[in-house]
């Protein structure tokens, strides 16, 4: 008697947007950066393009240093004042991301980096970052079919099998010893 084994279930793609985003980041953006550098070079000349790229890098380094110090000081003041430094942490993350974008040679990502770093454009980026983080935190991750919620098997929302009051799980009686 032959026993048939059911085909393995293909894992569910949890991030269908990841591959196009990586293709955009590693193929399209560098090509756009090179094209834009060449366009600037045709307008102002090769040497002036190099000068602009160097000045752009110097401006970025100065902005990162200045705004990073301000964000660090604001974080310290919030912690010393005893309040939650959510805004300060978001600002620090945005300055870090903007600085990373400014490390790449080119003008397009430098513009995005400067927008993330400047104090008068950062609130818009902070709102976007807050929205993204809230969506990620509110949606509890699942680990596949039948594996429950964020805390593993048997601990998903509405699962009455978990131990504790009102559940059908095992109750362990004992004494607490200090």
Beta strands, then each sheet from edge to edge (+ up, - down):
end
